[in-house]
């Protein structure tokens, strides 16, 4: 079968991310394409990352003349998990264009897993539910053989005689080493490199070493992998790293796992293999404060080249962490931050405001945690209810028509809480600027205590205090005004 793959994340439709200029190739899409190619199907890719208009898919469809058009989103990228409406509407448009060309249309994404009936009503023929590579392979083989026993295929939703059919959910893949390497050759990697060099001065690529997360934070949606957690072997990961280094000469890797190195002993084995192969690169990961404190994980990460760890700190209020079922403590966040800095790794925090029951005091505790622990970066968001979560069910009755953000910078609180949505939007700005002010103060302190640290970069950061002192003041004044407006 001739298969044209695509995905529904359009960087140009997400202004904040377009401005940041740090795109990653659609890893999940490339995995699916690689598996289909391994089974003798002819595959090609319409990469929407830099595309302006979803209608542009028509040119690729004309050139490739595929039998099947597959929108297969990159489930490793948190931006696709957010189910942004800009991307949903772009997917709907591509579905229509492909159907007009006579293609069978298949969709796999977090959004379509949650909203499969909606996608079918827009013209898609099949929706793949959950982890989808094996479902896609079985479905395409069934279509190739001109059979119609779709009801026997697990992990599928479709319409039959105007009736909605949803089959039993498929179990996730346990042996991830059995999958072929992603079809990197289908993506124009040089376009990604150019964008990274322009925005950041180095080139980063993405890799996944695991799938899923076994923890049960009650606001975290897991439509693809559920609560399962499976891992590639360290040797399998290092083999791909060697290939990518030789082929594309990356400088940096984003390991896009929800949780990196959870399996006991994995991080230490990985670190030993990286050093044995003399692989020199920098990387960032996502982890939990409690996991970082286990074994010698932080030392092993530093030895392998880790420069940045993003921790789901979420809140400086233990009350809110417990309400989230987060399973960590403020003390663990503190200790992990100290150890990361001690080992030369930058700690970064994901912060979430607006969770149910959060008061002004809880917000102040979170700001104090950021100021006291001083992570190198923070990612600030507001609580975002996604279908399938305990949190979504708690606020469902308060949700109006709007249940998804348009793009990743909208940051609109979509349910009733302590303050109005505009307050949380301004809180985001205030907390970011206040954090940068404290980083500037820290740079000044370090320069005075150790003049040898003085460089153009550290001086620039120190001098940014001139901007951030008044910026934080005015942001706080505006925040105080919004706080009083209910």
Order of alpha helices (4+ residues) and beta strands (2+ residues): beta-alpha-alpha-beta-alpha-beta-alpha-alpha-beta-alpha-alpha-beta-alpha-beta-beta-alpha-beta-beta-beta-alpha-beta-alpha-beta-alpha-alpha-beta-alpha-alpha-beta-alpha-beta-alpha-alpha-alpha-alpha
